[in-house]
Amino acid sequence: MDLAARIARFRAVAEEWLRGLYHGMFTHPAYETIEKEAEDLEDEFMLACFPDAFGIPSPISYYTAELLPHLTDEYEAWQRRMWDRDSLVERKGQQYHF
């Protein structure tokens, strides 16, 4: 293996390592934060549309019931997620404690 091949091999390994470092330090935490915020917004929307699922009476439920056939898959996942969560305050508090 000559010197040019060694340099090319080192450069390829270094580029791969630097891409992994960049992804691990900057990109991945950003995606994770964005996904959590999107999930929280979806939870808030579903709670505003279907408060009856948790025993909160709301006159708007009569009108939002029309959305239920379109949101069936999301509704089941949301309801399961909300019942499994310890509390919303704990979830929001996790973003400030590492």
N, CA, C and O atoms as CSV, one atom per row, in Angstrom:
chain,resi,resn,atom,element,x,y,z
A,1,MET,N,N,0.856,-1.175,0.000
A,1,MET,CA,C,0.000,0.000,0.000
A,1,MET,C,C,0.902,1.239,0.000
A,1,MET,O,O,1.744,1.413,0.881
A,2,ASP,N,N,0.710,2.070,-0.983
A,2,ASP,CA,C,1.542,3.259,-1.078
A,2,ASP,C,C,0.986,4.395,-0.227
A,2,ASP,O,O,-0.080,4.269,0.375
A,3,LEU,N,N,1.699,5.474,-0.185
A,3,LEU,CA,C,1.352,6.606,0.676
A,3,LEU,C,C,0.017,7.244,0.272
A,3,LEU,O,O,-0.756,7.622,1.152
A,4,ALA,N,N,-0.271,7.373,-0.991
A,4,ALA,CA,C,-1.527,7.992,-1.451
A,4,ALA,C,C,-2.730,7.160,-1.021
A,4,ALA,O,O,-3.759,7.715,-0.634
A,5,ALA,N,N,-2.614,5.850,-1.084
A,5,ALA,CA,C,-3.707,4.972,-0.666
A,5,ALA,C,C,-3.930,5.065,0.838
A,5,ALA,O,O,-5.068,5.063,1.306
A,6,ARG,N,N,-2.832,5.146,1.594
A,6,ARG,CA,C,-2.960,5.290,3.058
A,6,ARG,C,C,-3.640,6.601,3.427
A,6,ARG,O,O,-4.488,6.645,4.319
A,7,ILE,N,N,-3.259,7.669,2.731
A,7,ILE,CA,C,-3.869,8.977,2.999
A,7,ILE,C,C,-5.355,8.945,2.649
A,7,ILE,O,O,-6.176,9.468,3.403
A,8,ALA,N,N,-5.707,8.343,1.524
A,8,ALA,CA,C,-7.117,8.256,1.126
A,8,ALA,C,C,-7.906,7.439,2.129
A,8,ALA,O,O,-9.029,7.804,2.481
A,9,ARG,N,N,-7.330,6.331,2.598
A,9,ARG,CA,C,-8.002,5.498,3.594
A,9,ARG,C,C,-8.188,6.263,4.906
A,9,ARG,O,O,-9.265,6.210,5.500
A,10,PHE,N,N,-7.153,6.972,5.366
A,10,PHE,CA,C,-7.248,7.756,6.596
A,10,PHE,C,C,-8.301,8.850,6.458
A,10,PHE,O,O,-9.073,9.096,7.385
A,11,ARG,N,N,-8.333,9.505,5.297
A,11,ARG,CA,C,-9.303,10.572,5.064
A,11,ARG,C,C,-10.732,10.021,5.112
A,11,ARG,O,O,-11.618,10.653,5.689
A,12,ALA,N,N,-10.961,8.849,4.511
A,12,ALA,CA,C,-12.296,8.245,4.525
A,12,ALA,C,C,-12.722,7.886,5.949
A,12,ALA,O,O,-13.867,8.124,6.333
A,13,VAL,N,N,-11.809,7.319,6.725
A,13,VAL,CA,C,-12.127,6.960,8.117
A,13,VAL,C,C,-12.380,8.215,8.936
A,13,VAL,O,O,-13.309,8.249,9.743
A,14,ALA,N,N,-11.570,9.241,8.743
A,14,ALA,CA,C,-11.733,10.486,9.494
A,14,ALA,C,C,-13.057,11.171,9.155
A,14,ALA,O,O,-13.731,11.692,10.043
A,15,GLU,N,N,-13.431,11.172,7.875
A,15,GLU,CA,C,-14.702,11.779,7.482
A,15,GLU,C,C,-15.885,11.033,8.090
A,15,GLU,O,O,-16.843,11.650,8.557
A,16,GLU,N,N,-15.814,9.701,8.083
A,16,GLU,CA,C,-16.892,8.907,8.679
A,16,GLU,C,C,-16.983,9.174,10.180
A,16,GLU,O,O,-18.080,9.310,10.723
A,17,TRP,N,N,-15.843,9.247,10.844
A,17,TRP,CA,C,-15.823,9.501,12.279
A,17,TRP,C,C,-16.384,10.892,12.592
A,17,TRP,O,O,-17.156,11.052,13.537
A,18,LEU,N,N,-16.000,11.886,11.809
A,18,LEU,CA,C,-16.481,13.251,12.042
A,18,LEU,C,C,-17.980,13.368,11.773
A,18,LEU,O,O,-18.675,14.089,12.488
A,19,ARG,N,N,-18.499,12.661,10.735
A,19,ARG,CA,C,-19.935,12.655,10.494
A,19,ARG,C,C,-20.683,12.059,11.679
A,19,ARG,O,O,-21.712,12.585,12.102
A,20,GLY,N,N,-20.155,10.952,12.216
A,20,GLY,CA,C,-20.779,10.328,13.387
A,20,GLY,C,C,-20.740,11.243,14.598
A,20,GLY,O,O,-21.714,11.323,15.346
A,21,LEU,N,N,-19.631,11.929,14.798
A,21,LEU,CA,C,-19.508,12.867,15.918
A,21,LEU,C,C,-20.505,14.011,15.776
A,21,LEU,O,O,-21.175,14.379,16.741
A,22,TYR,N,N,-20.603,14.575,14.571
A,22,TYR,CA,C,-21.551,15.669,14.330
A,22,TYR,C,C,-22.982,15.201,14.570
A,22,TYR,O,O,-23.771,15.899,15.207
A,23,HIS,N,N,-23.314,14.021,14.060
A,23,HIS,CA,C,-24.669,13.493,14.243
A,23,HIS,C,C,-24.961,13.266,15.723
A,23,HIS,O,O,-26.044,13.607,16.199
A,24,GLY,N,N,-24.019,12.703,16.443
A,24,GLY,CA,C,-24.237,12.410,17.856
A,24,GLY,C,C,-24.316,13.638,18.738
A,24,GLY,O,O,-25.041,13.642,19.733
A,25,MET,N,N,-23.576,14.683,18.386
A,25,MET,CA,C,-23.542,15.869,19.246
A,25,MET,C,C,-24.612,16.897,18.901
A,25,MET,O,O,-25.130,17.566,19.795
A,26,PHE,N,N,-24.949,17.034,17.637
A,26,PHE,CA,C,-25.842,18.119,17.242
A,26,PHE,C,C,-27.147,17.641,16.604
A,26,PHE,O,O,-28.231,18.049,17.022
A,27,THR,N,N,-27.044,16.798,15.615
A,27,THR,CA,C,-28.213,16.433,14.833
A,27,THR,C,C,-29.190,15.572,15.605
A,27,THR,O,O,-30.381,15.884,15.645
A,28,HIS,N,N,-28.722,14.501,16.217
A,28,HIS,CA,C,-29.616,13.581,16.911
A,28,HIS,C,C,-30.386,14.244,18.052
A,28,HIS,O,O,-31.600,14.062,18.131
A,29,PRO,N,N,-29.737,15.007,18.943
A,29,PRO,CA,C,-30.520,15.671,20.003
A,29,PRO,C,C,-31.557,16.648,19.438
A,29,PRO,O,O,-32.629,16.818,20.018
A,30,ALA,N,N,-31.243,17.284,18.320
A,30,ALA,CA,C,-32.213,18.210,17.719
A,30,ALA,C,C,-33.427,17.450,17.219
A,30,ALA,O,O,-34.558,17.879,17.450
A,31,TYR,N,N,-33.217,16.327,16.536
A,31,TYR,CA,C,-34.344,15.517,16.061
A,31,TYR,C,C,-35.186,15.023,17.229
A,31,TYR,O,O,-36.415,15.033,17.171
A,32,GLU,N,N,-34.518,14.596,18.279
A,32,GLU,CA,C,-35.230,14.088,19.456
A,32,GLU,C,C,-36.092,15.177,20.080
A,32,GLU,O,O,-37.238,14.925,20.452
A,33,THR,N,N,-35.558,16.364,20.195
A,33,THR,CA,C,-36.303,17.481,20.761
A,33,THR,C,C,-37.488,17.858,19.873
A,33,THR,O,O,-38.582,18.117,20.374
A,34,ILE,N,N,-37.275,17.889,18.577
A,34,ILE,CA,C,-38.353,18.229,17.652
A,34,ILE,C,C,-39.453,17.185,17.700
A,34,ILE,O,O,-40.634,17.530,17.668
A,35,GLU,N,N,-39.081,15.902,17.776
A,35,GLU,CA,C,-40.085,14.836,17.855
A,35,GLU,C,C,-40.902,14.936,19.138
A,35,GLU,O,O,-42.117,14.742,19.112
A,36,LYS,N,N,-40.250,15.238,20.261
A,36,LYS,CA,C,-40.976,15.387,21.528
A,36,LYS,C,C,-41.946,16.557,21.478
A,36,LYS,O,O,-43.082,16.448,21.941
A,37,GLU,N,N,-41.501,17.674,20.917
A,37,GLU,CA,C,-42.380,18.845,20.822
A,37,GLU,C,C,-43.569,18.574,19.903
A,37,GLU,O,O,-44.692,18.984,20.196
A,38,ALA,N,N,-43.319,17.881,18.793
A,38,ALA,CA,C,-44.419,17.545,17.884
A,38,ALA,C,C,-45.417,16.616,18.570
A,38,ALA,O,O,-46.628,16.762,18.404
A,39,GLU,N,N,-44.902,15.663,19.338
A,39,GLU,CA,C,-45.785,14.754,20.068
A,39,GLU,C,C,-46.589,15.507,21.124
A,39,GLU,O,O,-47.771,15.223,21.321
A,40,ASP,N,N,-45.964,16.457,21.800
A,40,ASP,CA,C,-46.690,17.252,22.795
A,40,ASP,C,C,-47.793,18.094,22.143
A,40,ASP,O,O,-48.892,18.207,22.686
A,41,LEU,N,N,-47.497,18.683,20.979
A,41,LEU,CA,C,-48.519,19.460,20.280
A,41,LEU,C,C,-49.676,18.576,19.831
A,41,LEU,O,O,-50.839,18.971,19.915
A,42,GLU,N,N,-49.350,17.384,19.356
A,42,GLU,CA,C,-50.407,16.460,18.958
A,42,GLU,C,C,-51.254,16.059,20.166
A,42,GLU,O,O,-52.478,15.971,20.065
A,43,ASP,N,N,-50.604,15.815,21.308
A,43,ASP,CA,C,-51.338,15.466,22.519
A,43,ASP,C,C,-52.270,16.592,22.953
A,43,ASP,O,O,-53.407,16.341,23.352
A,44,GLU,N,N,-51.793,17.825,22.875
A,44,GLU,CA,C,-52.623,18.959,23.261
A,44,GLU,C,C,-53.819,19.113,22.325
A,44,GLU,O,O,-54.925,19.408,22.777
A,45,PHE,N,N,-53.605,18.915,21.024
A,45,PHE,CA,C,-54.705,18.995,20.065
A,45,PHE,C,C,-55.748,17.921,20.347
A,45,PHE,O,O,-56.946,18.202,20.361
A,46,MET,N,N,-55.289,16.686,20.572
A,46,MET,CA,C,-56.219,15.588,20.812
A,46,MET,C,C,-56.968,15.802,22.128
A,46,MET,O,O,-58.157,15.496,22.215
A,47,LEU,N,N,-56.293,16.319,23.142
A,47,LEU,CA,C,-56.954,16.579,24.416
A,47,LEU,C,C,-57.996,17.693,24.273
A,47,LEU,O,O,-59.051,17.646,24.904
A,48,ALA,N,N,-57.697,18.683,23.448
A,48,ALA,CA,C,-58.671,19.757,23.222
A,48,ALA,C,C,-59.874,19.250,22.437
A,48,ALA,O,O,-60.993,19.720,22.643
A,49,CYS,N,N,-59.651,18.296,21.539
A,49,CYS,CA,C,-60.753,17.763,20.724
A,49,CYS,C,C,-61.564,16.698,21.449
A,49,CYS,O,O,-62.779,16.625,21.268
A,50,PHE,N,N,-60.918,15.874,22.262
A,50,PHE,CA,C,-61.593,14.735,22.889
A,50,PHE,C,C,-61.368,14.696,24.409
A,50,PHE,O,O,-60.797,13.730,24.915
A,51,PRO,N,N,-61.801,15.712,25.132
A,51,PRO,CA,C,-61.610,15.693,26.581
A,51,PRO,C,C,-62.497,14.647,27.280
A,51,PRO,O,O,-62.228,14.270,28.421
A,52,ASP,N,N,-63.545,14.184,26.601
A,52,ASP,CA,C,-64.446,13.187,27.191
A,52,ASP,C,C,-63.717,11.897,27.532
A,52,ASP,O,O,-64.127,11.173,28.439
A,53,ALA,N,N,-62.643,11.605,26.813
A,53,ALA,CA,C,-61.900,10.365,27.044
A,53,ALA,C,C,-61.338,10.313,28.457
A,53,ALA,O,O,-61.054,9.232,28.973
A,54,PHE,N,N,-61.176,11.469,29.082
A,54,PHE,CA,C,-60.625,11.527,30.434
A,54,PHE,C,C,-61.602,12.089,31.441
A,54,PHE,O,O,-61.212,12.485,32.539
A,55,GLY,N,N,-62.875,12.126,31.073
A,55,GLY,CA,C,-63.906,12.554,32.008
A,55,GLY,C,C,-64.038,14.047,32.167
A,55,GLY,O,O,-64.617,14.512,33.149
A,56,ILE,N,N,-63.519,14.807,31.233
A,56,ILE,CA,C,-63.626,16.264,31.290
A,56,ILE,C,C,-64.784,16.677,30.381
A,56,ILE,O,O,-64.683,16.533,29.162
A,57,PRO,N,N,-65.870,17.182,30.942
A,57,PRO,CA,C,-67.002,17.556,30.090
A,57,PRO,C,C,-66.666,18.783,29.234
A,57,PRO,O,O,-66.027,19.730,29.693
A,58,SER,N,N,-67.112,18.732,27.994
A,58,SER,CA,C,-66.842,19.841,27.089
A,58,SER,C,C,-67.937,19.913,26.037
A,58,SER,O,O,-68.271,18.898,25.426
A,59,PRO,N,N,-68.499,21.091,25.814
A,59,PRO,CA,C,-69.539,21.215,24.788
A,59,PRO,C,C,-68.981,21.069,23.369
A,59,PRO,O,O,-69.735,20.780,22.440
A,60,ILE,N,N,-67.709,21.259,23.195
A,60,ILE,CA,C,-67.116,21.167,21.864
A,60,ILE,C,C,-67.012,19.716,21.389
A,60,ILE,O,O,-66.838,19.476,20.194
A,61,SER,N,N,-67.114,18.757,22.290
A,61,SER,CA,C,-66.987,17.343,21.934
A,61,SER,C,C,-68.039,16.902,20.924
A,61,SER,O,O,-67.788,16.006,20.117
A,62,TYR,N,N,-69.197,17.518,20.962
A,62,TYR,CA,C,-70.256,17.180,20.011
A,62,TYR,C,C,-69.794,17.436,18.575
A,62,TYR,O,O,-70.106,16.665,17.668
A,63,TYR,N,N,-69.051,18.519,18.380
A,63,TYR,CA,C,-68.590,18.884,17.043
A,63,TYR,C,C,-67.317,18.147,16.648
A,63,TYR,O,O,-67.133,17.811,15.478
A,64,THR,N,N,-66.443,17.895,17.607
A,64,THR,CA,C,-65.189,17.217,17.285
A,64,THR,C,C,-65.374,15.715,17.110
A,64,THR,O,O,-64.463,15.037,16.634
A,65,ALA,N,N,-66.526,15.184,17.483
A,65,ALA,CA,C,-66.789,13.763,17.270
A,65,ALA,C,C,-66.784,13.417,15.785
A,65,ALA,O,O,-66.545,12.268,15.415
A,66,GLU,N,N,-67.044,14.400,14.943
A,66,GLU,CA,C,-67.004,14.167,13.501
A,66,GLU,C,C,-65.587,13.872,13.008
A,66,GLU,O,O,-65.413,13.271,11.948
A,67,LEU,N,N,-64.571,14.292,13.776
A,67,LEU,CA,C,-63.181,14.034,13.398
A,67,LEU,C,C,-62.736,12.608,13.733
A,67,LEU,O,O,-61.746,12.120,13.188
A,68,LEU,N,N,-63.448,11.963,14.604
A,68,LEU,CA,C,-63.024,10.658,15.105
A,68,LEU,C,C,-62.773,9.619,14.014
A,68,LEU,O,O,-61.766,8.916,14.098
A,69,PRO,N,N,-63.621,9.479,13.000
A,69,PRO,CA,C,-63.308,8.487,11.959
A,69,PRO,C,C,-61.994,8.762,11.227
A,69,PRO,O,O,-61.345,7.831,10.749
A,70,HIS,N,N,-61.602,10.023,11.137
A,70,HIS,CA,C,-60.371,10.382,10.433
A,70,HIS,C,C,-59.144,10.220,11.329
A,70,HIS,O,O,-58.027,10.074,10.832
A,71,LEU,N,N,-59.343,10.244,12.623
A,71,LEU,CA,C,-58.221,10.199,13.569
A,71,LEU,C,C,-58.207,8.913,14.400
A,71,LEU,O,O,-57.640,8.899,15.493
A,72,THR,N,N,-58.807,7.857,13.912
A,72,THR,CA,C,-58.946,6.634,14.713
A,72,THR,C,C,-57.606,6.068,15.142
A,72,THR,O,O,-57.418,5.759,16.319
A,73,ASP,N,N,-56.663,5.926,14.206
A,73,ASP,CA,C,-55.351,5.366,14.547
A,73,ASP,C,C,-54.603,6.262,15.528
A,73,ASP,O,O,-54.031,5.783,16.508
A,74,GLU,N,N,-54.612,7.558,15.259
A,74,GLU,CA,C,-53.926,8.489,16.153
A,74,GLU,C,C,-54.596,8.542,17.525
A,74,GLU,O,O,-53.930,8.702,18.548
A,75,TYR,N,N,-55.932,8.403,17.531
A,75,TYR,CA,C,-56.676,8.467,18.793
A,75,TYR,C,C,-56.298,7.308,19.722
A,75,TYR,O,O,-56.080,7.508,20.917
A,76,GLU,N,N,-56.223,6.113,19.169
A,76,GLU,CA,C,-55.879,4.953,19.998
A,76,GLU,C,C,-54.464,5.074,20.547
A,76,GLU,O,O,-54.227,4.799,21.724
A,77,ALA,N,N,-53.531,5.482,19.708
A,77,ALA,CA,C,-52.143,5.653,20.164
A,77,ALA,C,C,-52.048,6.764,21.202
A,77,ALA,O,O,-51.328,6.635,22.192
A,78,TRP,N,N,-52.771,7.847,20.977
A,78,TRP,CA,C,-52.747,8.969,21.913
A,78,TRP,C,C,-53.327,8.566,23.261
A,78,TRP,O,O,-52.761,8.894,24.303
A,79,GLN,N,N,-54.451,7.857,23.249
A,79,GLN,CA,C,-55.082,7.453,24.505
A,79,GLN,C,C,-54.169,6.515,25.295
A,79,GLN,O,O,-54.049,6.646,26.513
A,80,ARG,N,N,-53.532,5.580,24.610
A,80,ARG,CA,C,-52.598,4.668,25.267
A,80,ARG,C,C,-51.411,5.439,25.847
A,80,ARG,O,O,-50.972,5.167,26.965
A,81,ARG,N,N,-50.896,6.405,25.079
A,81,ARG,CA,C,-49.758,7.202,25.527
A,81,ARG,C,C,-50.124,8.047,26.748
A,81,ARG,O,O,-49.330,8.175,27.680
A,82,MET,N,N,-51.324,8.621,26.737
A,82,MET,CA,C,-51.732,9.477,27.853
A,82,MET,C,C,-51.951,8.676,29.127
A,82,MET,O,O,-51.639,9.163,30.213
A,83,TRP,N,N,-52.476,7.468,29.026
A,83,TRP,CA,C,-52.696,6.659,30.220
A,83,TRP,C,C,-51.390,6.107,30.760
A,83,TRP,O,O,-51.271,5.887,31.965
A,84,ASP,N,N,-50.398,5.877,29.892
A,84,ASP,CA,C,-49.121,5.329,30.340
A,84,ASP,C,C,-48.223,6.387,30.979
A,84,ASP,O,O,-47.369,6.059,31.804
A,85,ARG,N,N,-48.403,7.606,30.616
A,85,ARG,CA,C,-47.551,8.682,31.119
A,85,ARG,C,C,-47.809,8.933,32.590
A,85,ARG,O,O,-48.959,8.940,33.027
A,86,ASP,N,N,-46.744,9.142,33.363
A,86,ASP,CA,C,-46.909,9.438,34.786
A,86,ASP,C,C,-47.631,10.768,34.959
A,86,ASP,O,O,-48.639,10.837,35.663
A,87,SER,N,N,-47.143,11.787,34.346
A,87,SER,CA,C,-47.827,13.077,34.359
A,87,SER,C,C,-47.257,13.953,33.257
A,87,SER,O,O,-46.106,13.792,32.853
A,88,LEU,N,N,-48.060,14.864,32.783
A,88,LEU,CA,C,-47.588,15.768,31.737
A,88,LEU,C,C,-46.522,16.716,32.261
A,88,LEU,O,O,-45.612,17.112,31.532
A,89,VAL,N,N,-46.643,17.077,33.540
A,89,VAL,CA,C,-45.666,17.983,34.144
A,89,VAL,C,C,-44.300,17.305,34.191
A,89,VAL,O,O,-43.280,17.942,33.928
A,90,GLU,N,N,-44.278,16.028,34.521
A,90,GLU,CA,C,-43.020,15.294,34.550
A,90,GLU,C,C,-42.396,15.233,33.163
A,90,GLU,O,O,-41.183,15.385,33.015
A,91,ARG,N,N,-43.216,15.015,32.160
A,91,ARG,CA,C,-42.718,14.940,30.776
A,91,ARG,C,C,-42.109,16.267,30.355
A,91,ARG,O,O,-41.025,16.302,29.772
A,92,LYS,N,N,-42.807,17.361,30.653
A,92,LYS,CA,C,-42.279,18.668,30.275
A,92,LYS,C,C,-41.055,19.035,31.109
A,92,LYS,O,O,-40.172,19.749,30.633
A,93,GLY,N,N,-40.997,18.557,32.341
A,93,GLY,CA,C,-39.856,18.841,33.191
A,93,GLY,C,C,-38.596,18.120,32.756
A,93,GLY,O,O,-37.494,18.553,33.090
A,94,GLN,N,N,-38.734,17.032,32.019
A,94,GLN,CA,C,-37.570,16.269,31.561
A,94,GLN,C,C,-36.713,17.061,30.591
A,94,GLN,O,O,-35.512,16.813,30.486
A,95,GLN,N,N,-37.300,17.998,29.889
A,95,GLN,CA,C,-36.507,18.749,28.920
A,95,GLN,C,C,-35.529,19.718,29.594
A,95,GLN,O,O,-34.603,20.212,28.951
A,96,TYR,N,N,-35.730,19.987,30.869
A,96,TYR,CA,C,-34.822,20.892,31.571
A,96,TYR,C,C,-33.807,20.161,32.428
A,96,TYR,O,O,-32.873,20.784,32.931
A,97,HIS,N,N,-33.964,18.851,32.609
A,97,HIS,CA,C,-33.007,18.057,33.394
A,97,HIS,C,C,-32.366,17.033,32.494
A,97,HIS,O,O,-33.057,16.280,31.807
A,98,PHE,N,N,-31.071,16.999,32.493
A,98,PHE,CA,C,-30.356,16.075,31.603
A,98,PHE,C,C,-29.904,14.863,32.337
A,98,PHE,O,O,-29.286,13.978,31.746
